[in-house]
């Protein structure tokens, strides 16, 4: 088994362990709050990353890496919307197993 495969397997096992004991709604709420509270830091880090990548990567990829207020707001809204969904875990997340809470 490759090192990457081993890391992926460890991450999957850790996710399943955490998902069994963690309150998903609370985690998502905390993530959205953290994104809001750290927006300035996130934008500064993105600007540094973009400066480093400028001219080194293809323009379409560069444009996708740009994080602005609108993109962050949409990401936060997506997290908050997902809090309304109950996901059943049968060992793996499956899109067809999602149901409204």
Phi, psi and omega in degrees: 000133181288161179299319178298316179297320179295318178297318179297318180294319177296319179296318179297316179296318179296318178300314182296322178295313180294321183294336180283335185244343185269147175276104185304318181298317179295317180299315180294321178297315180296324179295316181292322177295316180298320178298317179296313184293334184252018184304316181299314178298317181297315179295321178297316179295321178295320179298319177296316178299318180294320178298320179293322184277342185304123179083353182257345180231163180299145182304317179299321178293318178302314180298325178291333181281344180293124178250120178239179183301321181297314180295318179294318178300318178295321178296316179296317179298321178296319177297315182294323176295321183292340176296339183275356181255139175261126180248124176272136180253121175243043185096328179218153173279131178232130182302322182286357178260005180281137176224153177290140179281000000 
